[in-house]
Amino acid sequence: MVQTVYVWKPIEDLPQNWIELASTELESLAGIWKSQAKKLHESDALKNFNEQLSREWAIETGIIENLYSIDRGTTQLLIEKGIETTLIPYGTT
């Protein structure tokens, strides 16, 4: 087996011509990004996404730590609808 050896070198400063390395396409992309971010913040889409993501992390953490065992379908339902005991079929956990 061939072993690769990496020799550490200190971080170098940007070259003098660093401005030439910039992409002109990024300015356009940044404008689109800012426009879309503004639309998201004005709607509930970002808030809803973050709430679902938080629920998913909470549920998955409980599964990883063997606090409960829930099938994938029930997990997805709880992520989308909220953590409510009425959504969990009897005997699932």
C-alpha positions as CSV (number, residue, x, y, z in Angstrom):
1,M,0.0,0.0,0.0
2,V,1.4,3.4,-1.0
3,Q,1.4,5.9,1.8
4,T,1.1,9.6,0.9
5,V,3.1,12.0,3.0
6,Y,2.0,15.6,3.3
7,V,4.5,18.3,4.3
8,W,3.0,21.2,6.2
9,K,3.5,24.6,4.7
10,P,2.3,27.9,6.3
11,I,-0.6,29.6,4.7
12,E,0.4,32.1,2.1
13,D,-1.1,35.5,1.5
14,L,-3.1,36.1,-1.7
15,P,-1.1,37.0,-4.7
16,Q,-0.8,40.6,-5.8
17,N,-3.2,40.0,-8.7
18,W,-5.9,38.5,-6.5
19,I,-8.6,40.8,-8.0
20,E,-8.0,39.0,-11.4
21,L,-9.0,35.7,-9.7
22,A,-12.5,37.0,-9.0
23,S,-15.3,35.7,-11.1
24,T,-17.6,38.3,-12.7
25,E,-20.4,35.7,-12.6
26,L,-20.4,35.8,-8.8
27,E,-21.7,39.3,-8.7
28,S,-24.8,38.3,-10.7
29,L,-25.2,35.2,-8.6
30,A,-24.9,37.2,-5.3
31,G,-27.7,39.5,-6.6
32,I,-30.0,36.5,-7.3
33,W,-29.1,35.0,-3.9
34,K,-30.0,38.2,-2.0
35,S,-33.3,38.5,-3.9
36,Q,-34.2,34.9,-3.1
37,A,-33.2,35.3,0.5
38,K,-35.4,38.3,0.9
39,K,-38.4,36.4,-0.6
40,L,-37.8,33.6,1.8
41,H,-37.6,35.8,4.8
42,E,-40.8,37.6,3.8
43,S,-42.6,34.2,3.6
44,D,-43.1,31.4,6.1
45,A,-41.1,29.0,3.9
46,L,-37.8,29.4,5.6
47,K,-39.4,29.3,9.1
48,N,-41.3,26.1,8.2
49,F,-38.2,24.5,6.8
50,N,-36.2,25.3,9.9
51,E,-38.9,23.9,12.1
52,Q,-39.1,20.7,10.2
53,L,-35.3,20.4,10.2
54,S,-35.3,20.9,14.0
55,R,-37.9,18.2,14.4
56,E,-35.9,15.8,12.2
57,W,-32.8,16.3,14.2
58,A,-34.6,15.8,17.5
59,I,-36.3,12.6,16.2
60,E,-33.2,11.2,14.7
61,T,-31.2,11.9,17.8
62,G,-33.7,10.0,19.9
63,I,-33.4,7.1,17.5
64,I,-29.6,7.1,17.5
65,E,-29.6,7.1,21.3
66,N,-32.0,4.2,21.4
67,L,-34.7,6.2,23.2
68,Y,-37.3,4.9,20.9
69,S,-37.7,3.0,17.6
70,I,-39.9,4.5,14.9
71,D,-40.3,3.4,11.3
72,R,-39.3,5.8,8.6
73,G,-42.8,6.5,7.5
74,T,-43.9,7.6,11.0
75,T,-40.6,9.6,11.4
76,Q,-41.4,11.5,8.1
77,L,-45.0,12.1,9.3
78,L,-43.8,13.6,12.6
79,I,-41.2,15.8,10.8
80,E,-43.9,17.2,8.4
81,K,-46.8,17.5,10.8
82,G,-45.2,18.1,14.1
83,I,-44.4,15.9,17.1
84,E,-47.8,14.8,18.3
85,T,-48.6,11.5,20.0
86,T,-51.8,11.1,18.0
87,L,-49.8,10.7,14.8
88,I,-47.8,7.7,16.2
89,P,-49.6,4.4,15.6
90,Y,-50.0,2.2,18.7
91,G,-47.1,-0.1,19.4
92,T,-44.7,1.8,17.1
93,T,-42.5,3.0,20.0
